[in-house]
């Protein structure tokens, strides 16, 4: 990370309704009060570092807020693992928006972050100016869910960053077939942190897996209303061409229900695109051009 990139944001905190101290990065941008804020919502095991490249780029023209859900990154771990669920995350995000004085925003949601965007749209569609859903939709493929469930909460640790990078390649190599060693090292540093005992560990509470396992045994909720709540807004639907979570058929159905949405498939990328891909950045820039106040 360069000094110029590090100076692009401020580390900030907000307090959840149940008293947890939660972390977000605030990229202040040029200070144009008339524009909506760009709200970057990460995936299940991800954190604010996931959006560092994109957010630094966008902050030339926009204020960008990148929150870390409870139990991830610099946010406190929950006392009750049952609160690791999408509805609690949405409540936490809404409380952040209240405390930060954000009335209107463009949501960029990766995987879980896209599901949160759908729920936010169902609850308060008037606050969402536009949205990008990154490799996620109202129908999630069983193969992708099984793969994610197979690695979340394992609690592995590694002696060096190179060991961590190689372990990631073993699990996720099929999703990023063109990655080189330096790419896997960069991903390891997005997803992991140095622990107090000197080992490299995943930067999230392993207990987030507990409600995920229970959810797998429950009926699947109907999320199409979350898609329909976004109708009429500037929208971007991103899919990794190798994705095992969002099918091409579901993407086509989403586009059919959302006239005017732009759909972009990123070839030779699985779940989920990092949003550092040039095609993804260009598509997000087109989305934001449609969201200017």
N, C-alpha and C positions, 0 to 999 in steps of 0.2 A: 504494500500500500504506500503510495507516494504521500509526501507531506501535503501537497495540494489537494489530494483526494480526502485526506483526513480532516483538513480544515473546512471541508464542504458542509459538514453537519455539526450539530450540537447533540450531545447525549442528554436526553431529557427523561423525566419520569412522571407517571401519573398513578393515582391510587384507585384500585378497583372498589366496587361497592362493599366487598367483603374484606377490605383492608390490605390487599396485596400491593406491594410496590412494584410497578411494572415499567419496563423500559421502552423507549422509542428513540429513533434518530429523527431529528428535525433538520431538513435541508432548507434553509430560509429562502433560497431563490432571490429574485430581483426585488421582492417586496411589492409586487403588484396586487393590491388589495382587491381588485375587481375580479381576479381569476379564482376559480375553485382550486382547492388543494388537491394534489395527487396523493392518494392513500394507497400504499403498497402493502398488501396482505400476503404473508408467506405461507408456504406449505406446512404439512403436519409436523415435521421434525426440523423445520428451517427457522431462520432468525433474520434480523435486519441486514446481516452481511450478504444475504442472498440478492439484495437489490442494490448493492453498493455501486456497481458500475452504471446501471441504468439510472439510479437516482442522482448520482453525481452529474451525469449527462443532462438529465431533464432539469436539474436545478439551475441551469443557466437561464431558464425562462419561467420556471414554476416552483412554488413551494412544495416540497415533497415530505411526507411523514411516513415513516416505516416502523410500525409497532412490532414488538415481540410479544407473542401470546404468553400467558402465564406458563411457567415451567420451561421457558426457552430463553437462551441467551442471557441477557442481563435482567430479565424479569424474575421475580420471586417464584419459587415452587409453591404449588397449592398445598394447603394442609389436608384437603379432602380430594383424593384423586377423581372422585365422581364429577368434580367441576371442570375436568378436562373434556369439555364437550362443546360443540359448535354454538349452542345457544348462550352458554356462559361467555365464550369468546366474543360473540356479538355484543353482549351486554358490556363487556370490558371495553370494546372498541367504541361503543356509543358513549361510554363514560369518558374516554380519552377525548373524543370529539367535543364533548361538552366542556371539559376542562381546558382544552386548547382553543376554544372559541371558533370551531370549524362548523360552518352551517352548510356548505356545499362542497362536494368533492367528486373527483374522478377516481374510481376504484380500479386498481390493477391487482387481481387476485390469482395466485398460483395454487392450483390443486385445492387444498383446504381453504386457502384464501379466496378462491372463486366460489366455493360453497358459502362462505361467510358473506360474500358480496350478494349472492342470491337471497340470503335471509335478510340482509340489510335492506335490499330492494323491496322485499315483501313488507317489511315493517315501516319503512319511511322512504318511498320511492322519490319523493320530491327533493330529497337531499342529494341524490345521486345524479350528477350531470351527465356522466358517461361511464363506461366500464370496459375493461379488458379481462376476459376469462381465459386463463392460461392452462390448457390441457385438462379441462374439467367441464362437466356438464351435469344435467339432472339424472343421467343414467351412467353408472360406473361399472365397468367391466369386471367380472368376477376374477379373471386372471390377474389384473392389476391390483385389486384389493387383496388377493391372496399373497401376492409378492410383497406388498407393503406390510401386511400383517406378519410376514415371515421374518422381517428384520427389525421392526420397531420394538424398542424396549429390551434388546438383547444385552445392552450394557457392556459391550466389548471395549477394550482399551489397547493402546499400542505404544511401543517404546519410542518410536520416532515418527516424524511426519511422513517419511517414505513408506514405512509399514502401514500407516493409516491410508495413504493414497493407494497402495496396492490392494488393500482390503476393499476399498470402495470400488476399485476396478473389477474385482472378482464379482461383486454383487450387482453393479450397475453398468458393467461394460457393454451389455447389449443395448442399453439406452443411449450410449454415447460412443458409437463404434470408431469415431475419428479422433477421439481424445488421445493426446500424448501424455507423457509423464508429467510435464509441467501443468497440464490441465487438471489431472487428478490431484496433484498437490494443491492447486488453487481451490478445488472443490473441497478437499479435506479441511482446509483452513476456513472455508465457509461454514462447514457443518460441525466442526470439532473445536475443542479448546484444550489448553494445557491445564491439567488438574493440579491440585496442591501437592500431590505425590510425584509429580514429574511425568505422569503418563498422559497420553493424548486420549481424550474421551469425547464422545458425542455431547454436544452442547444443549442437552435437554433432559428433563426429568424422565427417567425410564418408566415412571408410573403412568405416563400418557397412554401406554399400551393397554392399561386395564379397562377403561371404558370402551376402547376400540374393540377389544375382544367381546365385550358384552353386546356392543352394537351389531357385531357380525351375526349374532344369534337372534336379532330382532327383525321385525318387518321393515322393509326399505321404505322410507318416507317418500312421498310424492314431491319432487323438487321442481316440477314443471311450472308451478305458480311463481317460483323465483325467477325463472326465465321470462315468463310473460310480464312480470312486474318491471322488467327492463325494456320492454317494447317502446319504440318511439324515441329512444335515446341513442346517441352515438355509441356504437358498440364494436368491439373487436373480439373475435373468437379465434384463439390460437390453438393449434394442435400439433404435437410432435408426430411426424409421419410414422414413427415406430412405436407410438404410444400403445400400451396395453391397458390403459385406464379409460381413455376417451376414444370411442370407435368413430370411424369415418361416417357410419350411418347416423350415429347420434349427433355428430357435428352438422350433417346435412339437415336433420330434423330441427335442430336449434336455429339454423339459418332460415329455414322455411317459416318458423314461428316468429322470427325477428327480422322482418323486411328492412333492408337498409344496413344490416350488420355486415361488416367485412369479415370474411373467414380466410385465415392464412394457415397453411400447413407447412411446417418446417421439416424438410426432408432430412433423413439420417439423424434424427433426434427422437428419443423416446420420452418417457415421463420423468421429469417435465422439462420443457425448454427453459434455459437459464435466463432468458430475456437479455442476454448479451449478444445473441446472434444478430448480425446486421439486418436480416429480414425482419426480425422481431422489433428491433429498435425503430426501423423505418415505419413499420405498421403502427407502433405506439405513437410515433410522431404524427402520423396521419390522423389517428384518433384524437389526439390532443388539439390538433388544428381545428377539428370539428367542435371541440368543447370550449374554445376561447370565449370569454365573456363578451 
